[in-house]
Amino acid sequence: MSGLTEFEVARLRWMELNLRLPDAGVLNTFPDELACHARLVEIRWPNGVHCPRCHEEFIGFLEGRQTFHCQTCLFQFTSKSYSLLHRSRVSLTNWFQATETIIQAYSHDAMGVSLTGKSLASQLGISYAATCRLRGLIMGDIAKHGHDSLIARCICIESISSPEGLSEGSEAYFLWIHDQYTLRSERLRNF
């Protein structure tokens, strides 16, 4: 990244994620568990659900248990199985909301100083311990995978179209993203 400091590179990544958040907010875009589940399935398996064990595509769905059922190897799994969300008792709605809150906090301040575990726990209505674990998993996934993070791809639904000739990672691109982020923040504040 030419000419950008480490802080600016981190801030750039968070601002890009923020610009891709839905304008209406995650809770309005994905208002319940079913909407979140449908989005997770769409992102994990864009070409149709397949078994994580045998990779076959002959999958049934057990409505009562909200569980997929492989008709080849008889393995049962959920949309969360074998992912960042595996065995989490935290609702998908809380995962989506926590990710949005984290992206908003870190895009404002690349250190996320304004986001405390207690404030996030209070917002989500879950325990402090669960919130700290959730925050750590989300941060780790975004740090490791960036824009390709599973949870970020679930909620970051908008696209960013930069002006022609502006190369990603350049100082000019950083300034353009910063301007777009500032305009969006002002627009949402006045909304």
C-alpha positions in Angstrom: 0.0 0.0 0.0 1.8 3.1 -1.2 2.3 5.8 1.3 -0.4 4.8 3.8 0.5 4.3 7.4 -0.4 1.0 9.2 -3.2 2.9 11.0 -4.5 4.2 7.7 -4.5 0.7 6.1 -6.5 -0.6 9.1 -8.9 2.3 9.0 -9.3 1.9 5.2 -10.4 -1.8 5.6 -12.9 -0.9 8.3 -14.3 2.1 6.4 -14.8 -0.1 3.3 -16.7 -2.6 5.4 -18.8 0.2 6.9 -19.7 1.5 3.4 -20.9 -2.0 2.5 -23.3 -2.1 5.5 -27.0 -1.8 4.5 -28.3 1.8 4.8 -31.4 0.6 6.7 -29.2 -1.2 9.2 -28.7 -4.9 9.8 -31.7 -5.4 12.0 -34.1 -3.8 9.4 -32.5 -5.8 6.6 -32.4 -9.1 8.4 -35.2 -8.7 11.0 -35.4 -12.2 12.4 -33.6 -15.5 12.7 -35.1 -16.9 9.5 -33.9 -13.9 7.5 -30.4 -14.3 9.0 -30.4 -18.0 8.4 -31.4 -17.5 4.8 -28.6 -15.0 4.3 -26.0 -17.3 5.9 -27.1 -20.2 3.7 -27.0 -17.9 0.6 -23.4 -16.8 1.5 -22.0 -20.2 2.5 -23.5 -22.1 -0.4 -24.2 -19.8 -3.3 -24.6 -22.8 -5.7 -26.8 -24.8 -3.3 -26.3 -26.5 0.0 -23.9 -29.4 0.0 -22.9 -31.7 2.8 -19.8 -30.6 4.8 -18.9 -34.3 5.3 -19.3 -36.0 1.9 -19.8 -32.8 -0.3 -22.9 -34.3 -1.9 -25.7 -32.0 -3.0 -28.7 -34.2 -2.2 -29.8 -32.3 0.9 -33.1 -32.3 2.7 -34.3 -29.9 5.4 -35.9 -30.9 8.7 -38.2 -28.0 9.2 -38.9 -28.7 12.9 -35.3 -28.8 13.9 -34.0 -26.2 11.3 -31.4 -28.8 10.3 -30.1 -30.0 6.9 -30.0 -33.7 6.3 -27.6 -35.3 3.7 -29.5 -38.0 1.9 -26.3 -39.7 0.9 -24.4 -40.1 4.1 -27.3 -39.2 6.5 -25.3 -36.5 8.2 -27.2 -33.7 9.8 -25.9 -30.1 10.0 -27.1 -26.6 10.4 -26.2 -23.4 8.6 -23.7 -22.7 11.4 -22.0 -26.1 11.3 -18.3 -26.1 10.5 -18.0 -22.4 10.3 -17.0 -19.5 12.6 -20.5 -19.9 14.2 -20.2 -23.6 14.9 -21.8 -24.7 18.1 -22.6 -21.1 19.1 -25.7 -20.7 21.2 -25.8 -17.0 20.3 -28.6 -16.2 17.8 -27.7 -15.3 14.3 -29.5 -12.0 14.8 -27.0 -11.2 17.6 -24.1 -12.3 15.5 -25.2 -9.9 12.7 -25.9 -7.1 15.1 -22.6 -7.5 16.9 -20.7 -7.5 13.6 -22.4 -4.3 12.4 -21.6 -2.6 15.8 -18.0 -3.7 15.6 -17.6 -2.5 12.0 -19.1 0.8 12.9 -16.9 1.3 16.0 -13.7 0.3 14.2 -14.4 2.3 11.1 -14.8 5.4 13.3 -11.7 4.6 15.2 -9.4 1.9 13.9 -8.6 0.9 17.5 -12.2 0.4 18.4 -11.7 2.3 21.6 -15.3 3.5 21.9 -16.6 -0.1 21.9 -16.6 -1.7 25.3 -17.6 -5.3 26.1 -20.2 -4.1 28.6 -21.8 -1.7 26.1 -22.0 -4.4 23.4 -23.3 -7.0 26.0 -26.0 -4.5 27.0 -26.9 -3.8 23.3 -27.2 -7.5 22.5 -28.8 -8.6 25.7 -26.4 -11.4 26.3 -23.8 -12.1 29.0 -20.5 -10.2 29.1 -18.6 -13.5 28.8 -20.5 -14.5 25.7 -20.1 -11.0 24.2 -16.3 -11.1 24.8 -16.1 -14.5 23.1 -18.3 -13.3 20.2 -16.3 -10.1 19.7 -13.0 -12.1 19.7 -14.4 -14.5 17.1 -15.7 -11.7 14.9 -12.5 -9.7 15.1 -10.4 -12.7 14.4 -12.4 -13.7 11.4 -12.3 -10.2 10.0 -8.6 -9.7 10.7 -7.8 -13.1 9.0 -10.2 -12.9 6.1 -11.0 -9.2 5.7 -13.7 -8.7 3.1 -14.0 -12.4 2.7 -14.9 -13.0 6.3 -18.0 -15.2 6.4 -19.8 -12.9 8.9 -18.8 -9.7 7.1 -20.0 -11.1 3.8 -23.4 -11.9 5.4 -24.1 -8.3 6.4 -22.0 -6.2 4.0 -24.4 -6.2 1.1 -23.7 -2.9 -0.6 -21.1 -2.6 -3.3 -18.4 0.1 -3.6 -17.8 1.6 -7.0 -14.7 3.7 -7.0 -14.0 6.2 -9.7 -12.1 4.9 -12.7 -8.3 5.2 -12.5 -8.3 5.2 -8.7 -6.2 2.2 -7.5 -7.2 0.5 -4.3 -4.7 1.1 -1.5 -3.4 4.4 -2.8 -3.5 7.6 -0.8 -6.1 9.0 -3.3 -8.3 5.9 -2.8 -8.0 6.3 1.0 -9.1 9.9 0.8 -12.0 9.0 -1.6 -13.2 6.2 0.8 -12.8 8.6 3.8 -15.0 11.2 2.0 -17.6 8.5 1.1 -17.6 7.3 4.7 -18.0 10.8 6.0 -20.9 11.5 3.6 -22.6 8.2 4.5 -22.2 8.9 8.3 -23.7 12.4 7.9 -26.6 11.1 5.7 -27.4 8.3 8.2 -27.2 10.8 11.2 -29.7 13.0 9.5 -31.9 10.1 8.5 
